[in-house]
Amino acid sequence: MKKKLTAAILAGLMCVAALTGCGSGGGSTQQAQTGSESAGTAAPAEGKVEVEFWYAGGKTVVDLIQGIIDEYNASQDQYHVTAVTQADYTETFQKLQAGIAGKAAPDLVLLDTAPARQLYERGLVEALDAYQEADETFNADDYFEVYADQGKYTDGTTFARPMYGTIQICYYNIKAFDDAGVDPATVKTWQDMEEAAKKIKAAGYDYGWEPMGGDAKNLIDAAFANGAKVLSDDGTQVTINTPEWVEVWESFRKWIHDDEIMITHQGGQGWQYWYDTIDDVITGKAGGYTGSPGDAPDLDFSIVQAMEQPGWGSNPSAPWAQALMLCIPKDSPDEEKQGAYDFLRYFTNAENQAAFSIMTGYGPANKRVTNVADYQTYMSENQAAGVLLSQSEHASIYPVDPTGGAILDALNIAAEKVEVDGVSAQEALDEAQKVAQEALDEALGQ
């Protein structure tokens, strides 16, 4: 049912795209040198304001966004959006900076939160408040706060609107939990998961649980549930080796290396570690794993189901929510900026957010997707969708990092030491703390 639903949505968008392509006139738009113009973009009709949109994504995302773009172009006579795809978000940011310097920036761009904020601080992206005040369709309450707040500056100014979000969730093997006599609804904390993992291994499985490797995200999520903070309240001190961090990370080290009820895959070519983790759960070697909501479209929900990340002790879960942000570069002509906002408004309406989430598995920024009939059907077929929406109500925001990522890099190195090498959490986090504090001191000129 899920595959039929998503195919129908994409087919509908492609039909609109085909009609738009046949009906449009005018010359072809010149391909930008900084990326690849998406296939299927119809030439702008005479008199329309041309709006250039840069973003990154895999084939599914590219096809879906292009369908929404073509639908938008066909829906009105004032603007024409042309998409230019980039390899990834890092390349998008690098080429955007070069484009701004060379007066060849796009009119709309999709960025990670930190680069978007950096550009706003440098006066290079437009504040959206005036556009939103003039937009009769805009309602701030339509958006999950955990995503929308990442597009707000310290003074409350909105410098970006979230396009979508992601929070890691848990997927469990139904049979493994049944064989172990564990009710997934009873796993509310990581201490509960520890007991469940022991029972699953005792039931004949290789491992009870597999936190996703590759970086520190899973360990950060669990630490946030224990009240851990990355920075002091005044932002001058790194705080990644406090007892709240050490308790959580040492528990994972123990579960992986001492108790051997968990494992984390690392390395391999590309995303091999990710596929190995999923395969272990699908093939019945492990009881479950912590992974991406983007895994959901490719999972067989007759074998696995989804649940929220556990909390820690008496604390509820508070996983790190990441948002991808739509920004309007400041140097574009006013009419192109207005067109960029108009498309931004269109893309983030409930219907298009629902279509995007259904096809990709990622979290909608617009909470009103639950009013869309197709999304209601999707939620009834895909438990992960409801889990993601529920986590979006109580997730955490990773703080603004003045070092440009050095703190997170230090945490990623420490996570590998703990999960792979079995180094004590205190030792690994003390080393990370030292490196991160030096980077913060340099960034703040302390």
Backbone torsions as a table, in degrees:
resi	resn	phi	psi	omega
1	MET	NA	-43.3	-179.4
2	LYS	-59.5	-45.5	-177.7
3	LYS	-65.9	-38.1	178.6
4	LYS	-65.1	-41.3	-179.3
5	LEU	-63.4	-49.4	-177.9
6	THR	-66.6	-35.9	178.0
7	ALA	-64.9	-38.3	-179.8
8	ALA	-65.7	-40.4	178.8
9	ILE	-63.6	-47.7	-179.3
10	LEU	-64.2	-39.0	179.2
11	ALA	-63.2	-39.2	178.4
12	GLY	-62.9	-42.5	178.2
13	LEU	-64.8	-38.9	-179.8
14	MET	-67.7	-33.6	177.2
15	CYS	-63.4	-43.8	177.5
16	VAL	-60.8	-41.2	-179.8
17	ALA	-61.3	-41.8	-179.0
18	ALA	-65.0	-42.0	179.1
19	LEU	-64.0	-40.0	179.4
20	THR	-63.0	-43.3	-178.0
21	GLY	-63.3	-38.4	-178.4
22	CYS	-72.1	-31.1	-171.6
23	GLY	-94.4	-6.2	-173.9
24	SER	-91.4	150.5	178.0
25	GLY	-119.6	-172.0	177.9
26	GLY	92.1	169.6	-178.6
27	GLY	-77.2	168.3	-179.6
28	SER	-78.3	149.0	177.1
29	THR	-79.7	136.1	179.8
30	GLN	-68.0	134.2	180.0
31	GLN	-68.5	135.5	178.2
32	ALA	-69.7	143.8	-179.6
33	GLN	-74.5	-15.9	-175.5
34	THR	-89.4	-2.3	-178.3
35	GLY	-167.8	-163.0	180.0
36	SER	-116.3	124.1	177.8
37	GLU	-68.1	130.5	-176.7
38	SER	-63.7	138.4	177.2
39	ALA	-64.8	143.8	175.9
40	GLY	96.6	-5.5	178.8
41	THR	-72.2	116.9	-178.8
42	ALA	-72.9	150.4	177.5
43	ALA	-65.9	143.7	-177.6
44	PRO	-66.0	142.0	176.4
45	ALA	-70.8	152.7	-179.3
46	GLU	-55.8	129.8	176.0
47	GLY	92.2	-9.7	178.7
48	LYS	-78.8	146.5	175.0
49	VAL	-79.1	126.5	-178.1
50	GLU	-83.8	128.2	179.2
51	VAL	-120.5	122.2	-179.3
52	GLU	-100.8	130.5	-174.9
53	PHE	-122.1	122.5	177.2
54	TRP	-104.7	136.1	175.6
55	TYR	-160.1	166.4	177.4
56	ALA	-120.7	154.1	177.6
57	GLY	170.8	161.5	175.3
58	GLY	-74.3	-179.5	-173.9
59	LYS	-59.6	-42.3	-179.5
60	THR	-61.3	-45.3	-179.7
61	VAL	-65.2	-44.6	-179.5
62	VAL	-60.2	-46.5	-179.5
63	ASP	-62.5	-42.8	-178.0
64	LEU	-67.3	-47.1	179.5
65	ILE	-62.0	-39.4	179.0
66	GLN	-63.0	-37.8	176.8
67	GLY	-62.4	-42.0	178.8
68	ILE	-66.4	-39.0	177.4
69	ILE	-61.4	-46.8	-179.2
70	ASP	-64.9	-36.8	176.8
71	GLU	-63.9	-41.7	178.1
72	TYR	-63.7	-45.9	-179.2
73	ASN	-59.2	-34.0	-179.7
74	ALA	-79.9	-14.6	-172.4
75	SER	-86.5	-13.2	-176.5
76	GLN	-153.2	165.0	-172.4
77	ASP	-109.5	6.8	-172.9
78	GLN	-98.1	-36.4	-173.4
79	TYR	-127.6	153.1	172.9
80	HIS	-132.2	119.9	-178.9
81	VAL	-95.1	131.1	174.2
82	THR	-116.5	128.9	-178.4
83	ALA	-94.4	138.8	173.0
84	VAL	-126.8	113.3	-176.3
85	THR	-88.5	148.0	178.5
86	GLN	-117.4	166.8	-176.0
87	ALA	-68.5	-42.0	-179.8
88	ASP	-161.9	-179.7	-175.3
89	TYR	-71.2	-30.6	177.0
90	THR	-65.1	-45.6	178.0
91	GLU	-63.7	-38.5	178.7
92	THR	-57.6	-46.3	-178.8
93	PHE	-65.3	-42.6	-179.4
94	GLN	-63.4	-47.0	-178.2
95	LYS	-71.5	-30.2	176.8
96	LEU	-64.6	-43.5	179.1
97	GLN	-61.5	-40.8	177.2
98	ALA	-66.0	-39.1	179.2
99	GLY	-64.8	-39.9	178.1
100	ILE	-63.7	-44.7	-179.8
101	ALA	-63.3	-34.7	-177.9
102	GLY	-95.1	11.8	-180.0
103	LYS	57.8	38.2	180.0
104	ALA	-134.8	35.0	-178.8
105	ALA	-78.3	157.0	174.9
106	PRO	-73.7	178.1	178.3
107	ASP	-95.3	-18.6	179.1
108	LEU	-148.8	141.6	-176.5
109	VAL	-146.3	146.1	176.5
110	LEU	-102.9	122.5	-174.8
111	LEU	-134.8	159.4	165.1
112	ASP	-64.4	161.5	-175.0
113	THR	-63.3	-47.0	-175.3
114	ALA	-60.8	-48.4	176.8
115	PRO	-61.7	-36.4	178.9
116	ALA	-62.0	-43.1	178.8
117	ARG	-65.2	-41.7	179.2
118	GLN	-58.6	-43.8	-179.3
119	LEU	-65.5	-37.8	178.4
120	TYR	-65.2	-41.6	179.2
121	GLU	-61.9	-28.1	178.5
122	ARG	-90.3	4.7	178.2
123	GLY	73.2	28.2	-172.9
124	LEU	-108.2	-8.3	173.2
125	VAL	-126.0	153.2	-172.2
126	GLU	-79.9	138.7	168.0
127	ALA	-70.1	141.4	-174.3
128	LEU	-99.0	-2.1	-172.4
129	ASP	-59.4	-44.1	-178.5
130	ALA	-65.1	-38.9	177.9
131	TYR	-64.2	-42.3	-178.1
132	GLN	-68.7	-36.1	178.3
133	GLU	-65.2	-32.6	179.7
134	ALA	-85.6	-7.1	-176.1
135	ASP	-93.9	107.8	-177.4
136	GLU	-68.0	-17.9	-179.2
137	THR	-88.2	-10.8	-174.6
138	PHE	-81.1	132.9	174.8
139	ASN	-140.0	113.2	-176.5
140	ALA	-57.4	-29.2	-178.7
141	ASP	-70.9	-8.6	178.5
142	ASP	-73.9	-15.8	-171.3
143	TYR	-110.4	142.1	174.6
144	PHE	-60.4	128.9	-178.0
145	GLU	-58.8	-38.8	-174.8
146	VAL	-63.3	-26.7	175.9
147	TYR	-90.2	-46.8	-176.7
148	ALA	-63.0	-37.9	-177.8
149	ASP	-65.1	-22.9	177.8
150	GLN	-71.8	-14.3	176.6
151	GLY	-100.7	14.1	179.2
152	LYS	-113.1	139.4	177.9
153	TYR	-83.3	173.0	-176.3
154	THR	-60.7	-25.5	179.1
155	ASP	-90.4	5.9	178.7
156	GLY	92.0	-6.4	178.9
157	THR	-66.8	137.5	177.6
158	THR	-91.1	117.7	179.9
159	PHE	-107.8	-5.5	179.0
160	ALA	-162.3	156.1	174.1
161	ARG	-115.8	135.8	-179.4
162	PRO	-68.3	135.3	175.0
163	MET	-90.7	-41.1	173.5
164	TYR	-161.7	172.0	-178.6
165	GLY	-137.8	168.6	177.3
166	THR	-146.3	137.9	175.0
167	ILE	-138.8	131.0	180.0
168	GLN	-67.4	142.1	-178.6
169	ILE	-128.6	174.1	-177.9
170	CYS	-103.2	136.8	173.3
171	TYR	-119.5	130.3	-178.7
172	TYR	-122.5	147.5	176.2
173	ASN	-77.7	118.4	-174.3
174	ILE	-58.8	-46.3	-177.7
175	LYS	-65.4	-40.0	-179.4
176	ALA	-60.7	-44.4	179.4
177	PHE	-67.4	-38.9	177.1
178	ASP	-63.6	-45.8	-179.1
179	ASP	-60.7	-33.9	-178.7
180	ALA	-86.8	-5.8	-178.9
181	GLY	70.7	31.0	-178.5
182	VAL	-106.6	125.5	174.2
183	ASP	-86.4	116.9	-178.6
184	PRO	-55.3	-29.1	-178.9
185	ALA	-65.6	-17.8	-179.4
186	THR	-88.4	-7.2	-178.2
187	VAL	-88.4	89.5	-176.9
188	LYS	-102.3	-22.7	-177.8
189	THR	-132.7	166.9	176.4
190	TRP	-68.7	-23.2	173.8
191	GLN	-68.3	-37.2	173.5
192	ASP	-64.0	-40.1	179.9
193	MET	-65.4	-36.3	176.6
194	GLU	-57.5	-47.7	-179.8
195	GLU	-66.1	-39.3	177.7
196	ALA	-63.4	-42.0	-179.1
197	ALA	-63.4	-38.4	177.6
198	LYS	-62.7	-43.0	-179.3
199	LYS	-67.6	-38.3	-179.8
200	ILE	-66.4	-43.1	177.6
201	LYS	-64.9	-39.6	178.1
202	ALA	-64.3	-23.6	179.1
203	ALA	-82.3	2.3	174.0
204	GLY	109.1	5.1	178.8
205	TYR	-89.4	151.7	-178.1
206	ASP	-64.9	-41.1	-177.5
207	TYR	-143.1	147.7	178.9
208	GLY	-80.1	-34.3	-177.5
209	TRP	-154.4	151.3	179.0
210	GLU	-130.7	99.9	170.5
211	PRO	-63.7	139.1	-178.9
212	MET	-66.8	132.8	178.9
213	GLY	-85.3	-161.9	176.6
214	GLY	95.1	-32.4	178.2
215	ASP	-162.6	-170.9	-175.0
216	ALA	-92.6	5.7	-169.5
217	LYS	-54.6	-48.3	-178.1
218	ASN	-61.5	-41.3	-179.3
219	LEU	-69.6	-35.6	176.1
220	ILE	-64.2	-44.1	179.4
221	ASP	-56.4	-48.2	-179.0
222	ALA	-65.9	-38.1	179.1
223	ALA	-65.5	-39.8	176.8
224	PHE	-59.0	-36.2	177.6
225	ALA	-67.0	-20.2	178.3
226	ASN	-94.7	9.6	178.2
227	GLY	85.6	11.4	-179.8
228	ALA	-68.2	148.0	176.9
229	LYS	-126.5	151.4	179.1
230	VAL	-84.7	-37.4	-177.1
231	LEU	-130.5	155.3	172.6
232	SER	-66.2	165.0	-176.7
233	ASP	-60.3	-31.8	-180.0
234	ASP	-88.7	0.2	175.1
235	GLY	75.1	10.6	-175.9
236	THR	-100.9	-11.2	-176.9
237	GLN	-128.5	135.8	171.4
238	VAL	-79.0	140.0	-174.9
239	THR	-130.8	48.0	-174.2
240	ILE	-99.8	11.9	174.5
241	ASN	-127.0	26.2	177.5
242	THR	-76.1	167.2	179.5
243	PRO	-56.1	-32.1	180.0
244	GLU	-63.3	-37.5	176.5
245	TRP	-73.3	-50.1	-172.5
246	VAL	-61.7	-42.5	-179.9
247	GLU	-57.1	-46.0	-177.8
248	VAL	-68.9	-50.2	-175.5
249	TRP	-66.7	-36.2	178.1
250	GLU	-67.8	-33.5	176.7
251	SER	-63.0	-43.3	178.3
252	PHE	-65.8	-39.2	177.3
253	ARG	-59.7	-43.5	180.0
254	LYS	-64.0	-45.7	-178.2
255	TRP	-63.4	-35.0	-178.1
256	ILE	-80.9	-48.6	-169.0
257	HIS	-98.4	-33.6	-178.4
258	ASP	-91.9	-54.1	-177.1
259	ASP	-81.6	-24.6	-179.4
260	GLU	54.5	38.5	175.3
261	ILE	-99.6	-6.9	178.2
262	MET	-135.5	163.7	175.7
263	ILE	-152.3	154.1	173.1
264	THR	-131.2	129.0	178.3
265	HIS	-83.9	141.6	179.2
266	GLN	-136.7	156.3	170.8
267	GLY	74.1	-158.7	-173.1
268	GLY	87.0	174.6	-178.5
269	GLN	-81.8	128.7	177.0
270	GLY	60.4	-123.2	-176.4
271	TRP	-96.8	23.4	-174.7
272	GLN	-58.1	-40.3	-179.6
273	TYR	-60.6	-34.5	180.0
274	TRP	-68.4	-47.4	-179.6
275	TYR	-64.3	-37.4	179.3
276	ASP	-62.7	-40.3	179.2
277	THR	-63.0	-49.1	-179.7
278	ILE	-62.5	-43.0	-179.1
279	ASP	-59.8	-39.3	179.2
280	ASP	-58.3	-38.3	-177.8
281	VAL	-78.9	-42.2	-179.4
282	ILE	-65.2	-39.0	-177.0
283	THR	-86.5	1.5	174.6
284	GLY	84.9	21.8	175.5
285	LYS	-87.7	-24.4	-177.0
286	ALA	-136.4	157.1	-176.7
287	GLY	-77.3	-23.0	179.5
288	GLY	172.5	177.9	179.3
289	TYR	-150.8	161.5	174.7
290	THR	-103.0	118.9	-174.9
291	GLY	-147.3	-160.0	-172.1
292	SER	-91.4	146.6	171.4
293	PRO	-63.0	-21.6	177.0
294	GLY	-68.5	-11.8	175.6
295	ASP	-72.7	-26.6	-168.1
296	ALA	-54.9	-43.8	-177.5
297	PRO	-60.8	-21.4	-177.2
298	ASP	-102.9	2.5	-177.8
299	LEU	-94.2	151.0	176.4
300	ASP	-95.2	107.6	-174.8
301	PHE	-81.1	7.7	166.3
302	SER	-86.0	-13.4	179.1
303	ILE	-105.1	-43.2	-179.1
304	VAL	-120.4	160.0	171.6
305	GLN	-136.8	171.2	-175.1
306	ALA	-113.4	151.6	172.5
307	MET	-149.8	165.1	-179.0
308	GLU	-70.7	155.0	171.4
309	GLN	-61.8	142.9	179.4
310	PRO	-70.8	163.0	171.4
311	GLY	-87.0	-164.0	179.0
312	TRP	-134.4	121.3	-177.7
313	GLY	59.7	-124.5	179.6
314	SER	-90.2	2.0	-177.1
315	ASN	-94.8	140.7	175.8
316	PRO	-72.3	166.0	178.7
317	SER	-66.4	149.9	-179.4
318	ALA	-148.6	56.0	-173.6
319	PRO	-66.4	157.3	-178.4
320	TRP	-71.2	120.7	177.2
321	ALA	-99.5	127.0	178.5
322	GLN	-111.2	136.8	179.8
323	ALA	-117.4	144.0	171.0
324	LEU	-101.6	130.3	-165.7
325	MET	-112.5	138.8	173.8
326	LEU	-93.9	124.5	-177.2
327	CYS	-127.6	152.9	178.2
328	ILE	-114.4	109.2	177.9
329	PRO	-56.9	143.4	-168.3
330	LYS	-75.7	-27.5	-172.2
331	ASP	-84.4	-0.9	177.0
332	SER	-66.2	151.1	174.7
333	PRO	-58.8	151.6	-175.1
334	ASP	-56.4	-41.0	-177.0
335	GLU	-68.6	-31.8	177.1
336	GLU	-74.2	-35.8	175.7
337	LYS	-65.3	-38.3	177.7
338	GLN	-64.9	-39.2	177.3
339	GLY	-66.6	-38.6	177.8
340	ALA	-62.0	-42.6	178.6
341	TYR	-65.6	-39.2	-178.2
342	ASP	-62.2	-40.4	177.4
343	PHE	-71.8	-39.0	175.7
344	LEU	-56.3	-44.4	177.9
345	ARG	-60.8	-43.1	-178.5
346	TYR	-66.6	-44.1	-176.5
347	PHE	-65.8	-32.6	-176.0
348	THR	-94.8	12.5	173.6
349	ASN	-72.6	164.8	-172.0
350	ALA	-60.7	-39.3	-176.6
351	GLU	-65.4	-46.5	-179.6
352	ASN	-72.8	-33.5	174.1
353	GLN	-62.9	-39.1	178.2
354	ALA	-64.0	-45.6	-179.6
355	ALA	-61.6	-43.3	-179.5
356	PHE	-63.9	-45.1	-178.1
357	SER	-65.8	-39.9	180.0
358	ILE	-62.7	-42.0	-176.6
359	MET	-76.4	-32.1	-172.8
360	THR	-105.4	-23.1	-175.2
361	GLY	86.9	-12.5	-177.8
362	TYR	-75.3	162.8	-173.1
363	GLY	-77.9	134.6	174.6
364	PRO	-71.8	141.2	174.2
365	ALA	-77.7	-28.1	-178.4
366	ASN	-91.5	113.4	-176.6
367	LYS	-71.3	-11.8	-178.7
368	ARG	-76.0	2.8	175.0
369	VAL	-58.4	-24.7	-179.1
370	THR	-68.1	-11.4	175.8
371	ASN	-90.6	-7.0	-178.0
372	VAL	-88.0	127.9	-174.2
373	ALA	-58.4	-43.2	-179.8
374	ASP	-62.4	-36.9	-179.6
375	TYR	-72.6	-33.5	175.7
376	GLN	-61.7	-42.4	176.9
377	THR	-64.8	-43.0	178.9
378	TYR	-59.0	-44.7	-179.8
379	MET	-63.7	-33.7	179.5
380	SER	-69.7	-23.3	-178.7
381	GLU	-99.9	-17.6	-172.2
382	ASN	-132.2	98.9	-177.0
383	GLN	-61.3	-28.8	-178.1
384	ALA	-60.7	-30.9	-178.8
385	ALA	-64.0	-46.0	178.6
386	GLY	-65.9	-37.7	177.9
387	VAL	-61.4	-44.5	-179.0
388	LEU	-63.7	-43.2	178.7
389	LEU	-63.7	-40.7	179.8
390	SER	-64.1	-43.8	178.8
391	GLN	-65.4	-28.7	-179.8
392	SER	-65.0	-18.1	-179.4
393	GLU	-82.7	-17.5	-177.0
394	HIS	-139.5	31.3	-179.7
395	ALA	-84.5	171.8	-179.9
396	SER	-110.3	155.6	174.3
397	ILE	-106.2	125.8	174.0
398	TYR	-66.0	132.8	-173.2
399	PRO	-67.8	159.6	174.8
400	VAL	-62.4	127.4	-175.3
401	ASP	-106.1	108.4	-179.2
402	PRO	-65.0	-16.1	-176.9
403	THR	-83.1	-5.1	-178.4
404	GLY	74.6	21.7	175.3
405	GLY	114.5	-1.4	-177.7
406	ALA	-64.7	-33.4	179.7
407	ILE	-67.0	-45.5	178.9
408	LEU	-64.7	-38.7	176.8
409	ASP	-58.9	-42.5	179.5
410	ALA	-64.5	-38.8	177.3
411	LEU	-65.9	-39.6	178.9
412	ASN	-63.0	-40.9	177.8
413	ILE	-65.1	-42.9	179.5
414	ALA	-64.0	-38.7	-179.6
415	ALA	-62.4	-40.9	178.2
416	GLU	-64.9	-39.1	178.4
417	LYS	-62.3	-42.2	-178.2
418	VAL	-72.0	-49.0	-172.2
419	GLU	-78.4	-36.0	-175.3
420	VAL	-97.6	-48.2	-174.3
421	ASP	-89.8	-13.5	179.6
422	GLY	75.8	17.7	177.4
423	VAL	-65.8	142.6	-180.0
424	SER	-60.2	146.6	-178.6
425	ALA	-61.4	-39.5	-178.9
426	GLN	-61.3	-45.9	-179.8
427	GLU	-64.3	-47.6	-177.5
428	ALA	-64.0	-41.4	-177.9
429	LEU	-76.4	-30.8	174.5
430	ASP	-62.7	-42.0	177.6
431	GLU	-64.4	-43.1	179.2
432	ALA	-63.9	-39.8	179.0
433	GLN	-59.4	-45.2	-178.1
434	LYS	-62.1	-48.6	-179.7
435	VAL	-63.2	-45.3	-177.2
436	ALA	-66.7	-39.0	-179.8
437	GLN	-66.8	-38.6	176.8
438	GLU	-61.4	-41.5	178.6
439	ALA	-66.5	-39.2	179.4
440	LEU	-67.8	-42.8	177.8
441	ASP	-57.5	-42.3	179.2
442	GLU	-65.5	-42.1	-178.5
443	ALA	-65.5	-36.2	-178.3
444	LEU	-91.3	-4.9	-179.1
445	GLY	69.6	31.9	-178.2
446	GLN	-83.6	NA	NA
